[in-house]
Amino acid sequence: IGQRLGASFLLTGTMRRSPENIALSVQLVDTSTGAQIWSGKYDGVPEGVVEAKANLIRTIATTLDAHVTKAELDRIARTP
């Protein structure tokens, strides 16, 4: 999907929710290799989901910052 969209990375996730609990699972995947770069989870009360989402977003941004440069350099090196 990411390659068809022209995206270098794809963020996928699932959410399960009940009145007492919420579970988030997120994966960041490099579309050129299919390799999982990062994954994160949150399992707790719905009241904490806003903070959990903010933490996941910060972690994803930091991870992308660290990997995009490396991934782009790797792609450049593979290009004839």
ZAVOZA-955854 format. One record per residue: residue number from 1; residue in three letters; x, y, z of N, C-alpha, C in turn. Coordinates in Angstrom, 1 decimal. Layout:
BEGIN
NUM_ALA_X_Y_Z_X_Y_Z_X_Y_Z
...
% end
This chain:
BEGIN
1_ILE_0.8_-1.2_0.0_0.0_0.0_0.0_0.9_1.2_0.0
2_GLY_1.9_1.2_0.8_2.8_2.4_0.9_3.5_2.7_-0.4
3_GLN_3.9_1.6_-1.1_4.6_1.8_-2.3_3.7_2.4_-3.4
4_ARG_2.4_1.9_-3.4_1.4_2.4_-4.4_1.1_3.9_-4.1
5_LEU_1.2_4.3_-2.8_0.9_5.7_-2.5_2.2_6.6_-2.6
6_GLY_3.3_5.9_-2.9_4.6_6.7_-3.0_5.1_7.1_-1.7
7_ALA_4.8_6.3_-0.6_5.2_6.6_0.7_6.4_5.7_1.1
8_SER_7.4_6.3_1.7_8.6_5.6_2.1_8.3_4.7_3.4
9_PHE_7.4_5.2_4.2_7.0_4.6_5.5_5.5_4.5_5.6
10_LEU_5.0_3.5_6.3_3.6_3.2_6.5_3.4_3.0_8.0
11_LEU_2.4_3.7_8.5_2.0_3.6_9.9_0.7_2.8_10.0
12_THR_0.7_1.7_10.6_-0.5_0.9_10.8_-0.8_0.8_12.2
13_GLY_-2.1_0.5_12.5_-2.4_0.3_13.9_-3.8_-0.3_14.1
14_THR_-4.1_-0.7_15.3_-5.4_-1.2_15.7_-5.8_-0.5_17.0
15_MET_-7.1_-0.5_17.3_-7.6_0.0_18.5_-8.7_-0.9_19.0
16_ARG_-8.7_-1.3_20.2_-9.8_-2.1_20.8_-10.2_-1.3_22.0
17_ARG_-11.6_-1.1_22.1_-12.1_-0.3_23.1_-13.3_-0.9_23.8
18_SER_-13.3_-0.8_25.1_-14.5_-1.2_25.9_-14.7_0.0_26.9
19_PRO_-15.8_0.0_27.6_-16.0_1.1_28.5_-14.9_1.2_29.6
20_GLU_-14.3_0.1_30.0_-13.3_0.1_31.0_-11.8_0.2_30.5
21_ASN_-11.6_-0.2_29.2_-10.2_-0.4_28.8_-10.1_0.1_27.3
22_ILE_-8.9_0.5_26.9_-8.6_0.8_25.6_-7.2_0.3_25.3
23_ALA_-7.1_-0.3_24.1_-5.8_-0.9_23.7_-5.4_-0.4_22.3
24_LEU_-4.2_0.3_22.2_-3.7_0.8_20.9_-2.5_0.0_20.6
25_SER_-2.3_-0.4_19.3_-1.1_-1.1_18.9_-0.7_-0.4_17.5
26_VAL_0.5_0.1_17.4_1.0_0.8_16.3_2.3_0.2_15.8
27_GLN_2.4_0.2_14.4_3.7_-0.3_13.8_4.1_0.7_12.7
28_LEU_5.4_1.0_12.6_5.9_1.8_11.6_6.8_0.9_10.7
29_VAL_6.4_0.9_9.4_7.1_-0.1_8.5_7.7_0.7_7.3
30_ASP_8.9_0.2_6.9_9.6_0.7_5.8_9.0_0.0_4.5
31_THR_8.4_0.8_3.6_7.7_0.2_2.5_8.7_-0.5_1.5
32_SER_9.9_0.0_1.4_10.8_-0.6_0.4_11.3_-2.0_0.8
33_THR_11.3_-2.3_2.1_11.8_-3.6_2.6_10.7_-4.4_3.3
34_GLY_9.7_-3.7_3.7_8.7_-4.4_4.5_9.1_-4.6_6.0
35_ALA_10.2_-4.1_6.4_10.7_-4.3_7.7_10.0_-3.4_8.7
36_GLN_9.7_-3.9_9.8_9.1_-3.1_10.9_10.2_-2.3_11.6
37_ILE_10.1_-1.0_11.6_11.1_-0.1_12.2_10.8_0.1_13.7
38_TRP_9.6_0.2_14.0_9.2_0.5_15.4_7.8_0.0_15.6
39_SER_7.5_-0.3_16.9_6.1_-0.7_17.3_5.9_-0.2_18.7
40_GLY_4.7_0.2_19.0_4.3_0.6_20.3_2.9_0.2_20.7
41_LYS_2.7_0.2_22.0_1.4_-0.3_22.5_1.0_0.6_23.7
42_TYR_-0.3_0.7_23.8_-0.9_1.4_25.0_-2.1_0.5_25.4
43_ASP_-2.1_0.2_26.7_-3.2_-0.6_27.2_-3.6_0.0_28.6
44_GLY_-4.8_0.6_28.6_-5.1_1.3_29.9_-6.5_1.8_29.8
45_VAL_-6.8_2.8_30.7_-8.1_3.4_30.8_-8.3_4.4_29.7
46_PRO_-9.6_4.6_29.2_-9.9_5.6_28.2_-9.4_7.0_28.5
47_GLU_-9.4_7.3_29.8_-9.0_8.7_30.2_-7.6_9.0_29.9
48_GLY_-6.7_7.9_29.8_-5.3_8.1_29.5_-5.0_8.1_28.1
49_VAL_-5.9_7.9_27.2_-5.6_7.7_25.8_-5.1_8.9_25.1
50_VAL_-5.5_10.1_25.5_-5.0_11.3_24.9_-3.5_11.5_25.2
51_GLU_-3.1_11.2_26.4_-1.7_11.3_26.7_-0.9_10.2_26.0
52_ALA_-1.5_9.0_26.0_-0.8_7.9_25.3_-0.6_8.2_23.8
53_LYS_-1.6_8.8_23.1_-1.5_9.1_21.7_-0.4_10.2_21.5
54_ALA_-0.3_11.2_22.4_0.7_12.2_22.3_2.1_11.5_22.5
55_ASN_2.2_10.6_23.4_3.5_9.9_23.6_3.9_9.1_22.4
56_LEU_2.9_8.4_21.8_3.1_7.6_20.6_3.5_8.5_19.4
57_ILE_2.9_9.6_19.3_3.2_10.6_18.2_4.7_11.1_18.4
58_ARG_5.0_11.4_19.6_6.4_11.9_19.8_7.4_10.8_19.5
59_THR_7.1_9.6_19.9_8.0_8.5_19.7_8.2_8.2_18.2
60_ILE_7.0_8.2_17.4_7.0_8.0_16.0_7.9_9.1_15.3
61_ALA_7.7_10.4_15.7_8.4_11.5_15.1_9.9_11.3_15.3
62_THR_10.3_11.0_16.5_11.7_10.8_16.8_12.3_9.6_16.0
63_THR_11.5_8.5_15.9_12.0_7.3_15.2_12.1_7.6_13.7
64_LEU_11.1_8.3_13.2_11.2_8.7_11.8_12.4_9.6_11.5
65_ASP_12.6_10.6_12.4_13.8_11.5_12.2_15.1_10.7_12.2
66_ALA_15.2_9.7_13.0_16.4_8.8_13.1_16.5_7.9_11.9
67_HIS_15.4_7.4_11.4_15.4_6.4_10.3_15.3_6.9_8.9
68_VAL_14.6_8.0_8.7_14.4_8.5_7.4_15.8_8.9_6.8
69_THR_16.6_9.5_7.5_17.9_9.9_6.9_18.7_8.6_6.6
70_LYS_18.8_7.6_7.5_19.5_6.4_7.2_18.8_5.6_6.0
71_ALA_17.5_5.5_6.0_16.8_4.8_5.0_17.0_5.5_3.6
72_GLU_17.0_6.8_3.6_17.2_7.5_2.3_18.6_7.4_1.8
73_LEU_19.6_7.4_2.7_20.9_7.2_2.3_21.1_5.8_1.8
74_ASP_20.5_4.8_2.4_20.6_3.4_1.9_20.0_3.3_0.5
75_ARG_18.9_4.0_0.3_18.2_3.9_-1.0_19.1_4.6_-2.1
76_ILE_19.7_5.7_-1.7_20.6_6.4_-2.7_21.8_5.5_-3.0
77_ALA_22.3_4.8_-2.0_23.5_3.9_-2.2_23.1_2.7_-3.1
78_ARG_21.9_2.3_-3.1_21.4_1.2_-3.9_21.1_1.6_-5.4
79_THR_20.9_2.9_-5.6_20.5_3.4_-6.9_21.7_3.5_-7.8
80_PRO_21.6_2.9_-9.0_22.8_2.9_-9.9_23.0_4.4_-10.4
% end
